[in-house]
Amino acid sequence: MSRLSDFFRNPFSFLTASKGAEDRVAAYIIREHDRGRSLEDILDDPYVANRCSEQEIRRVLERPEVVNAIGDDVAAARAATGNQSSS
């Protein structure tokens, strides 16, 4: 019954509900990537799929903190690969 009363107190709460899920998924993606997992593997996880739609996942991947965490690693890997191939 408390859920119904919560709804009437804030009838637009559903608009911000996914924001929390996106925050948690962004933190999960960053944490798992730091552990060495590829982005493709992380996005295939049921944890991600069960919490965000494809559109929400796209928004998460556009977040500056996610771009920085994943982009820096990709840039470093490319630089390392480029340095090895020129030797």
C-alpha positions as CSV (number, residue, x, y, z in Angstrom):
1,M,0.0,0.0,0.0
2,S,2.9,2.4,0.6
3,R,3.9,2.2,-3.1
4,L,0.5,3.6,-4.0
5,S,0.8,6.4,-1.6
6,D,4.3,7.1,-2.8
7,F,3.0,7.3,-6.3
8,F,0.4,9.9,-5.4
9,R,3.0,12.0,-3.5
10,N,5.2,12.1,-6.6
11,P,3.3,10.9,-9.7
12,F,6.3,11.6,-12.0
13,S,8.8,9.6,-10.0
14,F,9.0,7.0,-12.9
15,L,10.8,9.7,-14.9
16,T,13.8,9.7,-12.6
17,A,13.7,6.0,-11.7
18,S,15.9,5.0,-14.6
19,K,18.4,7.7,-13.7
20,G,19.4,5.7,-10.7
21,A,19.7,2.5,-12.7
22,E,21.8,4.3,-15.3
23,D,24.1,5.6,-12.5
24,R,24.6,2.0,-11.2
25,V,25.2,0.6,-14.6
26,A,27.7,3.3,-15.4
27,A,29.6,2.5,-12.2
28,Y,29.4,-1.3,-13.0
29,I,30.8,-0.8,-16.5
30,I,33.7,1.3,-15.2
31,R,34.4,-1.2,-12.4
32,E,34.3,-4.2,-14.7
33,H,36.4,-2.5,-17.3
34,D,39.0,-1.7,-14.7
35,R,39.1,-5.4,-13.9
36,G,40.1,-6.1,-17.4
37,R,36.9,-7.1,-19.1
38,S,36.1,-5.9,-22.6
39,L,33.2,-3.5,-23.1
40,E,31.4,-6.1,-25.3
41,D,31.5,-8.7,-22.6
42,I,30.3,-6.2,-20.0
43,L,27.3,-5.1,-22.1
44,D,26.3,-8.7,-22.6
45,D,26.0,-9.2,-18.8
46,P,22.5,-9.8,-17.5
47,Y,23.1,-7.1,-14.9
48,V,23.3,-4.5,-17.6
49,A,20.5,-5.9,-19.8
50,N,18.1,-6.3,-16.8
51,R,18.5,-2.7,-15.7
52,C,18.6,-0.6,-18.8
53,S,17.0,-0.5,-22.2
54,E,19.2,-0.2,-25.3
55,Q,18.5,3.6,-25.4
56,E,19.5,3.9,-21.7
57,I,22.7,2.0,-22.4
58,R,23.6,4.3,-25.2
59,R,23.1,7.3,-22.8
60,V,25.3,5.6,-20.3
61,L,28.1,5.0,-22.9
62,E,28.0,8.8,-23.7
63,R,28.6,9.8,-20.1
64,P,31.9,11.6,-19.6
65,E,33.1,9.4,-16.8
66,V,32.4,6.2,-18.9
67,V,34.0,7.7,-22.0
68,N,37.1,8.7,-20.0
69,A,37.5,5.3,-18.2
70,I,37.1,3.3,-21.4
71,G,38.5,5.7,-23.9
72,D,41.8,6.2,-22.0
73,D,42.3,2.4,-21.9
74,V,41.5,2.1,-25.6
75,A,43.9,5.0,-26.5
76,A,46.6,3.4,-24.3
77,A,46.1,0.0,-26.0
78,R,46.3,1.6,-29.5
79,A,49.4,3.5,-28.5
80,A,51.0,0.3,-27.2
81,T,50.1,-1.6,-30.3
82,G,51.4,1.2,-32.5
83,N,54.7,1.3,-30.6
84,Q,55.2,-2.4,-30.9
85,S,54.5,-2.5,-34.6
86,S,57.1,0.2,-35.4
87,S,59.9,-1.7,-33.7
